[in-house]
Amino acid sequence: MLKSLITGKTFASFSRPGFPLLWLALSLNGFATTATQVSIGWLALELTGSPLAVGIAVASRTIPRFFLAVPWGALSDRRDRRRLLQLTFLFGALVGGVASVVSFTGSFGFPVLVVVALLLGVTDVTLTTTDKAFCYDVVGPAEAVNGIALETLGDKAFGVMGALSAGMLLELWGAGAAFSAIGAAYFFGALVLAGIQRTRPSSPVDREAEVSLFKSLFLVWRNRNVVVLATVVAAAEILAFSSDVLLPSFARDVLQVGESGLGTMYAVRNVGSVVGLLVLASIPRRLYRGPLVLWLGAIFGLGLVAFSAAPTHLIALLVLGVIGAIWASVDSLLPALLQYGVRDSERGAAVGVWNFSRGLGPLGHLEIGAMAAVLGAPLAQGINGFVLFLIMGSFALLYKARRFGWSD
């Protein structure tokens, strides 16, 4: 029965050599990433008491995407992606270990937190730029969405443990324990990757068609679908994913549930992500090649509006579960669609464009943090959600009018 489940359509990528180990390594990254989100947000709020400071700390973690995403993606088209992933995991382990030591010595203030967030942001951008292209290498183009969806599913499932663990560790033993767990997850991820054989790209690179490194850096300007998708990513990052900035404020000031409650909020959102990704991994290709990602983005906006008005912690958790399902689905579809629209020799650069657009997230972090400081967290979140709904709905209508479309 287990064999038929793994080899079935939903879990088809697990039958590909190397994918189970890649899945485990990237799932450990999910633990570390979510634990980092909880830790950075809560510590920033505790150290300063300001939602704007939370926005600055979270923005520091995402700023490296703006500078490193496209160059690193282009580099990954020309280097061993497995080795690049290993080096990234080891760098994350080093940062987590040093942050833990500094915290235990009692020298951990807000400036140190910003530096740690920045360095863990370097880990995040280099890892997420490489892993989507490497997953495509391992499973092949026919299973790319399935593989990326399952990879993201593992990320979110382990993220549940990361969120709960970080909340508990922060409450019981402080930042040092939380950063120790983050460093350990990255270290074991590097060990797991050592078991994967070097994997060639899914289709041989045509050297005559291969573009120069310089040209691949400007891929976004040479492909209309890439331009549209990059714009969609930027809108989602600024208006939707920036909601992370306000979760600590909702937990402490609006819902009054503390550190553990914040960890629970992240965990429930990740549970919703797992459900959404299981559905995404099972749907026909013709559906995800259509405007699905745009309509999901519009529903995402409405979900954020509903969360902003949630009267109780329980209702907020239910809404976060739905938001998590949409969040993860959008985050899996976009890098896959970008890779479908370019040459094999440019897939790393295409994922870099995705991460570059995500690098615009600090604008959203600062915007929503500043707006929350003036208007309060609920109203700021509601405004951003409604604007996202309008933008994504407009893109969906333009798609229906055949102004653009994702190519096979």
Protein Blocks (a to p, Z undefined) as FASTA:
>chain_A
ZZmmmmmmklmmmmpghklmmmmmmmmmmmmmmmmmmmmmmmmmmmnopaklmmmmmmmm
mmmmmmmmmmmmmmmmmccfklmmmmmmmmmmmmmmmmmmmmmnopacfklmmmmmmmmm
mmmmmmmmmmmmmmmmmnommlmmmmmmmmmmmmmmmmmmmmmmmmmmmmmnojmlmmmm
mmmmmmmmmmmmmmpccdddfbdcdfklpccfklmmmmmmmomklmmmmmmmmmmmmmmm
mmmmmmmmmmmmmnonojmlmmmmmmmmmmmmmmmmmmmmmpcfklmmmmmlmmmmmmmm
mmmmmmmmombfklmmmmmmmmmmmmmmmmmmmmmmmmmmpcfklmmmmmmmmmmmmmmm
mmmmmmmmmmmmmnojklmmmmmmmmmmmmmmmmmmmmmnopaccdZZ
